[in-house]
Amino acid sequence: MLRILSGGYEDAKEIMRDVKSLVEKMGIQVVGDDEVVLEDGVKWEGALKVVACDNSGNDKNIVFQDGV
């Protein structure tokens, strides 16, 4: 993050290369430019859900689904 804020990257592609490398070291498989697969083969769409933080429905969080 500090490198981003200090202007240490030339462009967004360079940032994405570093991010992709870091998440792969964490055991997350990256497919293509933006598709990720968790360690157990579950894709993000199947692992995460959006939940309301309050009754208004305007404030939301993304959380792991049960069992993931």
C-alpha positions in Angstrom: 0.0 0.0 0.0 2.8 2.4 0.8 4.3 1.8 -2.6 1.0 2.8 -4.2 0.7 5.9 -2.1 4.3 7.0 -2.7 4.0 6.7 -6.5 6.2 3.6 -6.7 4.3 2.0 -9.5 4.3 2.9 -13.1 0.8 1.8 -13.9 -2.2 -0.4 -12.7 -0.8 -3.4 -14.6 2.3 -3.4 -12.4 0.1 -3.2 -9.3 -2.0 -6.1 -10.4 1.2 -8.2 -11.1 2.2 -7.7 -7.4 -1.2 -8.3 -6.1 -1.5 -11.5 -8.1 1.9 -12.7 -6.9 0.9 -12.0 -3.2 -2.4 -13.8 -3.3 -0.8 -16.8 -5.0 1.7 -17.0 -2.2 -1.3 -17.1 0.2 -2.6 -20.2 -1.6 -5.3 -18.5 -3.7 -5.2 -19.6 -7.3 -5.6 -16.8 -9.9 -7.2 -17.7 -13.2 -6.9 -15.1 -15.9 -6.8 -11.5 -14.9 -9.4 -11.4 -12.2 -10.9 -14.9 -11.4 -9.7 -16.4 -8.1 -10.2 -19.8 -6.6 -9.7 -20.6 -3.0 -7.6 -23.4 -1.7 -10.4 -25.9 -1.6 -11.5 -25.1 -5.2 -14.4 -22.9 -4.2 -14.7 -19.7 -6.3 -15.3 -16.4 -4.6 -18.9 -16.3 -5.8 -19.6 -19.4 -3.8 -17.6 -18.4 -0.7 -18.9 -14.9 -0.1 -22.2 -13.2 0.5 -23.4 -9.7 1.0 -25.2 -8.9 4.2 -27.0 -5.9 5.5 -25.4 -4.2 8.5 -28.6 -2.4 9.5 -32.3 -2.4 8.8 -32.0 0.4 6.2 -30.4 -1.9 3.7 -28.0 0.9 2.7 -25.0 -0.3 4.7 -23.6 -3.7 3.6 -20.7 -6.0 4.4 -19.1 -8.9 2.4 -18.6 -12.0 4.6 -17.7 -15.7 4.1 -20.7 -18.0 3.8 -21.2 -20.6 6.4 -19.1 -23.7 5.9 -16.4 -21.9 3.9 
